[in-house]
């Protein structure tokens, strides 16, 4: 596994006929190999922009992203991405979707088959291998997305609200799956989410971002991901320490939102 | 009062025949109280359709049998049947009826084939490259609104009236439809899919062949269906102008001999084939792009 280094990244979007939007300002973030970092913040704080820069879909105005010593210049198989939804290839079966990465890399058929079979059983979809993906439920589709990303064995996995479109119960189950996959594969993961609970439960580290300009406001080191591997999610989420953190972060984000609203009214 | 309520809820469902005819509510529409404005609560009314067709046929028979209309304007059942029999066995002007139909269908299929062959890559290029978009956009936007029939005189001047001229006209008619369909297919791709493919290590070529192209297939299919319809209309019109074979030419020549029965038969055949093309294309679409509208 390689270390990821976001080095003093700023992103300015120039709006024609309007003021420049400072989506990110001087963002510094280092991930050690195997870390799971969750990123949280109110809408407009630049968290998705940050992820797109790390993925290589956007080039930052200033600063750079490094994977070990190599600068990121575009998307590559080293940095896998799991999207919220709509990124599966609906013209392919479940197994073809999962096999996409190894197959464009030209891996031998037998090896691809082995990888796909293994990953489908890890995410519990071995009985759905030949189904078209559009026949699957939202939760199952996200499991396919996870398996497809893992099939490529990336150095870093970037998750952009991967569970955002799921109902509450499915979401909780999927959080357990993400933890399990993280533990089993030892991947470096950045997870972006809207849900404070999810960010606390999954992140070893939690980054809270603030908007205008988009920046890192606060960072937490958290024990809950480790706990979640041993205890049930509900036990972890009901622990007093969890609740205390949750309320603290919620009120922080609440204040940011209030401030944005206030500024919009003033202008 | 209580008995009345009981009676109302126990009301017997309508007979299966009435439901099939679409004259009575089925078990699904029966539950709905809001029907006006809810298209799914409107019954098929198949029974009325059957009545309409029967009434039209009856009118045909009565009007011709009682001489309300002269045979030169509208033929009787009998003469149409006799003519159909003659056409079936002897053909029309030394060409079998089947050959008249086949040549028209062949022209349409050729035109759509070449139109797709050129139009799909052109549309993909216009959706993917600013050079291709810049170069071809003015041409496509200018020629697109011109009805293909308006090009017939020019094509006759260039290529005469042989087979190539007809297929070239149909090629033009389908070319722009296919170009625009393929271009729309490219722009309909969810950018997440493209990003996902690149993050999985795909090259530009692999993104094109494994993501952009299959993603555009539903739109391309719509283009093919529209092309077929437009070309069928165009081929008949083109044959009316200049041809010695084809269903269009058959009815035009028949008109010159005042064979109204042949004209009517030709029109019915044209209708049936147009309808069949539409149905076949829809089936093909269901079979080849089952994921359509399901992302």
Interface residues (C-beta under 8 A of the other chain):
Chain A: X55 X57 X74 X75 X76 X77 X79 X80 X81 X83 X84 X86 X87 X88 X89 X90 X91 X100 X101 X104 X105 X132 X134 X148 X149 X152 X154 X158
Chain B: X190 X192 X193 X195 X196 X197 X198 X199 X200 X201 X202 X203 X206 X210 X211 X214 X215 X217 X289 X290 X291 X294 X295
